[in-house]
Amino acid sequence: MTTNLNNKVIFITGASRGIGRELALRFASEGAHIAIAAKSAEAHPKLEGTIYSVAEEVEKAGGKALPLLVDVRDENMVSEAVAKTVATFGGIDVLINNASAINLGSTLEIPMKRFDLIFSVNVRATFMCSKLCAPHLKKAVNPHILNLSPPLSMNPKWFKKHVAYTMSKYGMSMCTLGMSEEFKNDGIAVNSLWPKTLIATAAISVHISKLLYHASRKPMIVADAAYEIITSNSKQVTGNFFIDETLLRSRGVTDFKKYAMHRFIPVVTDIFVDE
């Protein structure tokens, strides 16, 4: 069984730019109703996108939009956003835990303030959003939770240089592992999705490297993979740690050049991917 997304209600955290925005637009093109939950209400001087600009794009793409000013660390804000989504659209069919904070500092380098931030955004918010959406997801026909987090691995190389960040992203994946079992009898699918390569977002271009930005794939590949997951039968496709390219290949996609930022620049494999 596969389902389409027409009139499905999808709550996406961190949807004001990057991968979150791409997810919103991909699902909107199928007629979905998108709750855009993010904290960017005003334009950033270096990072494009706000909840309102994405809402306009969602409407133009064919969906319905609900821009929600939300700091995913704030329980009251998340709770109110979930309630407003249900009041506006009548329920929630899909939750996408996309919001994420990154800091690749070593144990001695990372300030505890940054440690607290990445754990609050990555682990706590994923857990909390899932907790608050679950009662509504239980009422949906084909409910999904999708976490943008990597496959779990005990390979020390992923911990050596940035143990704090690794623990935080694996914390999201442990939500997938635990909740997929916890909610199995409720028919709620819980899966993780992670890109095989770096993904070209403004955050990479501005904060990391323009060279790596050009050696990345477009966010569209993550959105296409996410679409495949959330339109699958929630009772049959759960507890998985999907890699975007691998999943798309299994669904018949063969041309991956279309996702490259530059067709002739080799793409760089992402962190947490064991080749």
C-alpha positions as CSV (number, residue, x, y, z in Angstrom):
1,M,0.0,0.0,0.0
2,T,1.2,3.5,-0.8
3,T,-0.7,6.7,-0.2
4,N,-0.7,10.1,-1.8
5,L,-0.2,13.3,0.2
6,N,-3.2,15.2,-0.9
7,N,-4.7,16.9,2.1
8,K,-2.3,15.1,4.5
9,V,-1.2,17.3,7.4
10,I,2.6,17.3,7.8
11,F,4.3,19.0,10.7
12,I,7.9,19.9,9.8
13,T,10.4,21.4,12.3
14,G,13.2,23.6,11.0
15,A,11.3,24.2,7.8
16,S,12.3,27.8,7.1
17,R,15.3,26.9,5.0
18,G,17.5,24.1,3.7
19,I,16.3,20.6,3.8
20,G,13.2,21.5,5.8
21,R,12.1,24.0,3.2
22,E,12.7,21.5,0.4
23,L,10.6,18.9,2.2
24,A,7.8,21.4,2.6
25,L,7.8,22.3,-1.1
26,R,8.0,18.6,-2.2
27,F,5.1,17.6,-0.2
28,A,3.1,20.8,-1.0
29,S,3.4,19.9,-4.7
30,E,1.3,16.8,-3.9
31,G,-1.4,18.9,-2.2
32,A,-0.3,18.5,1.4
33,H,-1.0,20.8,4.3
34,I,2.3,22.0,5.8
35,A,2.8,23.2,9.4
36,I,6.1,25.2,9.1
37,A,7.5,25.1,12.6
38,A,10.7,27.2,12.9
39,K,12.1,30.2,14.7
40,S,13.0,32.3,11.7
41,A,10.3,34.9,11.5
42,E,12.7,37.6,10.1
43,A,15.2,37.3,7.3
44,H,18.8,36.5,8.4
45,P,21.5,38.6,6.7
46,K,23.3,35.5,5.4
47,L,20.7,32.7,5.6
48,E,17.7,33.0,3.4
49,G,14.2,31.9,4.4
50,T,11.6,32.6,7.0
51,I,8.4,30.7,8.0
52,Y,6.5,33.3,6.1
53,S,8.5,33.1,2.9
54,V,8.3,29.3,2.9
55,A,4.5,29.6,3.5
56,E,4.2,31.6,0.4
57,E,6.2,29.1,-1.6
58,V,4.1,26.2,-0.2
59,E,0.9,27.9,-1.3
60,K,2.4,28.5,-4.8
61,A,3.5,24.9,-5.0
62,G,-0.1,23.7,-4.5
63,G,-0.2,23.1,-0.8
64,K,-1.7,24.8,2.2
65,A,0.6,26.5,4.7
66,L,0.5,27.3,8.4
67,P,3.6,29.3,9.5
68,L,4.4,28.7,13.2
69,L,7.0,30.6,15.1
70,V,8.5,27.9,17.2
71,D,11.7,27.4,19.2
72,V,11.7,23.6,19.4
73,R,13.4,23.8,22.8
74,D,10.3,25.4,24.3
75,E,7.7,22.9,25.4
76,N,4.9,25.5,25.5
77,M,5.7,26.8,22.0
78,V,5.7,23.3,20.6
79,S,2.5,22.3,22.4
80,E,0.7,25.5,21.1
81,A,2.0,24.9,17.6
82,V,0.7,21.3,17.6
83,A,-2.6,22.4,19.0
84,K,-2.9,25.2,16.3
85,T,-2.1,22.7,13.6
86,V,-4.8,20.4,14.7
87,A,-7.3,23.2,15.1
88,T,-6.4,24.6,11.6
89,F,-6.1,21.4,9.6
90,G,-8.0,18.8,11.7
91,G,-5.2,16.5,12.7
92,I,-1.6,15.5,12.1
93,D,-0.6,12.7,9.7
94,V,3.2,13.1,9.6
95,L,5.8,14.6,11.9
96,I,9.3,15.3,10.4
97,N,11.9,16.1,13.0
98,N,14.3,18.0,10.8
99,A,15.4,20.8,13.1
100,S,19.0,20.3,14.1
101,A,22.0,22.1,15.6
102,I,25.6,21.3,14.7
103,N,28.9,21.7,16.5
104,L,31.8,19.6,15.5
105,G,34.0,20.7,18.4
106,S,36.1,18.1,20.4
107,T,35.6,17.4,24.1
108,L,38.0,20.2,25.0
109,E,36.8,22.6,22.4
110,I,33.1,22.6,22.8
111,P,31.6,25.1,25.3
112,M,29.0,23.6,27.5
113,K,26.5,26.2,26.3
114,R,26.9,24.7,22.8
115,F,26.7,21.2,24.2
116,D,23.4,22.1,25.8
117,L,22.1,23.6,22.6
118,I,22.8,20.6,20.4
119,F,21.3,18.2,22.9
120,S,18.2,20.5,23.4
121,V,17.6,20.8,19.7
122,N,18.6,17.4,18.4
123,V,17.6,14.9,21.2
124,R,15.2,16.7,23.5
125,A,13.2,18.4,20.7
126,T,12.9,15.2,18.6
127,F,11.6,13.3,21.7
128,M,9.3,16.1,22.7
129,C,7.8,16.8,19.3
130,S,7.2,13.0,18.9
131,K,5.6,12.8,22.3
132,L,3.3,15.8,21.7
133,C,2.3,14.7,18.2
134,A,1.8,11.0,19.0
135,P,-1.8,11.3,20.3
136,H,-2.8,12.9,17.1
137,L,-0.8,10.5,14.9
138,K,-2.6,7.6,16.5
139,K,-5.9,8.9,14.9
140,A,-4.4,9.2,11.4
141,V,-4.8,6.7,8.6
142,N,-1.1,6.2,7.7
143,P,0.9,8.0,10.3
144,H,4.6,8.6,10.2
145,I,7.4,10.1,12.2
146,L,10.6,10.7,10.3
147,N,13.8,11.8,12.0
148,L,16.6,13.3,10.0
149,S,19.3,11.3,11.8
150,P,22.0,8.8,10.9
151,P,22.2,5.0,11.2
152,L,23.4,3.9,14.6
153,S,27.0,2.8,14.7
154,M,29.5,1.9,17.3
155,N,32.4,2.7,15.0
156,P,34.8,4.8,17.1
157,K,35.8,7.0,14.2
158,W,32.4,8.7,14.3
159,F,33.0,9.6,18.0
160,K,36.6,10.5,18.0
161,K,36.6,14.1,16.8
162,H,33.2,15.3,17.9
163,V,31.7,13.0,20.6
164,A,29.1,15.6,21.7
165,Y,27.6,16.0,18.3
166,T,27.7,12.3,17.5
167,M,25.9,11.5,20.8
168,S,23.2,14.1,20.0
169,K,22.5,12.8,16.5
170,Y,22.6,9.2,17.7
171,G,20.1,10.3,20.4
172,M,17.7,11.2,17.6
173,S,18.3,7.8,16.0
174,M,17.7,6.1,19.4
175,C,14.3,7.8,19.4
176,T,13.7,6.0,16.1
177,L,14.9,2.6,17.5
178,G,12.7,2.9,20.6
179,M,9.6,4.6,19.3
180,S,9.3,2.3,16.3
181,E,8.7,-0.5,18.7
182,E,6.7,1.5,21.2
183,F,4.2,2.7,18.6
184,K,4.2,-0.4,16.4
185,N,0.8,-1.5,17.7
186,D,-0.6,2.0,17.1
187,G,0.4,1.7,13.4
188,I,2.7,4.7,13.7
189,A,5.9,4.3,11.5
190,V,9.0,5.8,13.0
191,N,12.1,5.9,10.7
192,S,15.3,7.8,10.2
193,L,16.7,9.2,7.0
194,W,20.2,10.4,6.3
195,P,22.0,11.6,3.2
196,K,24.8,9.6,1.6
197,T,26.5,12.8,0.6
198,L,26.8,16.3,1.8
199,I,23.7,18.3,1.1
200,A,24.0,21.8,-0.4
201,T,22.5,24.2,2.2
202,A,23.2,27.8,3.0
203,A,24.6,26.6,6.4
204,I,27.4,24.7,4.6
205,S,28.1,27.5,2.2
206,V,28.2,30.2,5.0
207,H,29.6,28.3,8.0
208,I,31.8,25.5,6.6
209,S,33.1,25.7,3.0
210,K,31.9,27.0,-0.3
211,L,34.0,24.2,-1.9
212,L,32.2,21.5,0.0
213,Y,28.9,23.3,-0.9
214,H,29.7,22.7,-4.6
215,A,30.7,19.1,-4.0
216,S,27.3,18.4,-2.5
217,R,23.9,17.2,-3.7
218,K,20.8,19.3,-3.8
219,P,18.3,19.0,-0.9
220,M,15.8,17.6,-3.4
221,I,17.3,14.1,-3.0
222,V,16.4,14.1,0.7
223,A,12.9,15.3,-0.1
224,D,12.4,12.7,-2.8
225,A,13.6,10.0,-0.3
226,A,11.4,11.3,2.4
227,Y,8.4,11.2,0.1
228,E,9.0,7.5,-0.6
229,I,9.1,6.8,3.1
230,I,6.0,8.8,4.3
231,T,3.8,7.4,1.4
232,S,4.7,3.8,2.4
233,N,2.5,1.7,4.5
234,S,3.1,2.8,8.1
235,K,2.4,-0.7,9.4
236,Q,5.1,-2.3,7.2
237,V,7.8,0.4,6.9
238,T,9.1,1.2,10.4
239,G,12.2,1.1,12.4
240,N,14.5,1.7,9.5
241,F,17.6,3.8,9.1
242,F,17.4,4.8,5.5
243,I,20.2,6.3,3.4
244,D,18.7,8.5,0.7
245,E,20.5,7.1,-2.3
246,T,20.2,3.5,-1.3
247,L,16.4,4.0,-0.7
248,L,15.9,5.7,-4.0
249,R,17.9,3.1,-5.9
250,S,15.6,0.4,-4.3
251,R,12.6,2.4,-5.6
252,G,14.0,2.4,-9.2
253,V,15.9,5.7,-9.4
254,T,19.1,5.4,-11.5
255,D,20.0,9.0,-12.4
256,F,21.7,10.7,-9.5
257,K,23.6,13.3,-11.6
258,K,20.4,15.4,-11.5
259,Y,20.9,15.8,-7.8
260,A,24.5,17.0,-8.0
261,M,25.2,20.7,-7.6
262,H,27.7,20.3,-10.4
263,R,27.5,17.3,-12.7
264,F,31.3,17.1,-13.1
265,I,32.4,17.6,-9.5
266,P,32.5,14.4,-7.5
267,V,30.2,14.5,-4.4
268,V,31.6,14.2,-0.9
269,T,30.3,11.4,1.4
270,D,28.5,12.7,4.5
271,I,29.5,12.1,8.1
272,F,28.2,8.9,9.7
273,V,28.0,6.9,6.4
274,D,30.1,3.7,6.4
275,E,30.9,3.0,2.8
